């Protein structure tokens, strides 16, 4: 089982890059530009409540989280549903904000939530600001993570 400590051998010197690592066959570092060029871009018009700023309305675009994570080849057998449902995704942001999702939330056989790794917000590229985790199905903005620095994939201890 992988731990939530960042591997020191991973170099994310590229501006705005984040690590995708953990129980995966191919850990990788990706930038907003990588996300924009490597996957289909999906659009989500969202409204969520922010505890400090009230209701927020934005339009985000970017690839689906599950498609990006699949690039690293998570350590589960894709044909085994129960095995997939044990996996977690822990997302960290540049401001120290963290959140956890289950793979089952984003898996098309389970929750099929259209969670994005946004490359644009309100028509503006996020290259300088960094990737943003967007969970369109959430009414509260607490799981939105700005300036994503890492996505860990793994299971919890039994």
N, C-alpha and C positions, 0 to 999 in steps of 0.2 A: 504494500500500500504506500502511496506517495504522501509525503508530508507537505504542509503549507509553507515551507521555507523555500524561498526562491533559490534555484540552483545558481551558484556563482559563475559557472562556466557559460551561462547564457549572456550574450552581449546584446544589449538593446540601446546602443549608442545612437542609432538613427533617431532623429527628432520625432517625437510622438509615437514611438514604437511601443508595443506591449508584448508580453510573453504569453504564449499558450503552451502550458506544460502540465506535468503531473503524470497520471497513469495513461500516457499516450506513447505511441510508437515513434512519433516524430515531433518533438518540441520545436516550436518555431517562434520567431519574432516578426510581427506584422505592423505596418503603418496604415494610416487612413488611406493613403494612395494605393497601397496593396489591396485593401478591402474594396476600394472603388474599382480597381482594374481586374480583380480576380473572380468576382461573383456577381450574380444578378442583383440589381438594386431594387429593394422593395420600399414602398412609401407608406407612412403611417401618420395620419392626422390625429393628434392625441390631446386630451384634456386630463389634467391630473391636479390634485390638491397638493400644494406645497405648504408645509407647516409654517414657514417664515414669510412667504410671499403670496399666499392664497392661490386661487385657481390659475393654472398655467395652460396656455394653448400654443402648440407648436406643430410643425410638420417636419418629420424626420425622414431621411432615406438612408438605406444601407443594406448590407447583406443580412440574411438570417443567421443568428448566432449558431444554430445547429449545423448549418452548412460550413461555416468557418471552422468550428470545432472538429468537424469530420475530417478536415484536411490533416490534422495531427494524428488521426486514427486512434481514437480512444480505445482503452484496453478491454472493451467488451466485445462479445460476439454479436454482430448486428442482427443475426437471425434469432437470437434468444431474447425475447421481450422481458422476461423477469430479470435477466442479467442487466439489461440496459436500465431498468427502473431503479437499480441500486446506485447509480452514478449521480454525482453532484457536480455543479459548476460554481466555483467561488470566484467572484469578480472583484478586483481591487481597483480603486481610482487614485489619481494623482493627489487628491485632497485628503486621502486617508479613509475615504468612504469605502465600505465593503458590502457585498450582498451575496446571498447563496440562492441558487435555483437547483431544482432537480432536473436531471436529463428528461425525465418523464414529462415535465411541464412543456418542453419544447419539441419532444418526439412526436411525429405525426401519428403514431399508433396510440398515443395517450392524450396529453393536453393540447398538442399542436399549437401552442401559443406562438404568435409571430414576433418573437423577440428579435430585435435588431441590434447590430453593432453599427450605429449611425456614422455616416461619413459626411452628412449634410444636415443642417438644422435651419429651418425657415429660409431655404434657398442659399445658405452660406456654407461653403466648404469648411470642414472641421480640421483641416490639416494642422493648423497652428494650435488649436484648442485640444486636439486629441479625440479619439474615438469615444462615443457615448453609448452606454448600454441603455436601450429603450424597451420598456415592457408595456406595450400598448393596452394590454388587458388590465393593468393596475389602475385603480382609481386614486391611489396615493402615490406621490413621486418618490417615496423613500428608497425604492429599489432601482431608480435611475442612477447610473454611476457615470460621472463625467471624467474625462481624461483617463480612460482605462489604461492601467499599467500592467495588469496580469489577469489571466484566466486560468485557474487551476482546475483540472479534471481528475476526479477520483471517487473513492467510496469512503464512507465512514467506518470506523472500527466496529466490529460486531459486539 
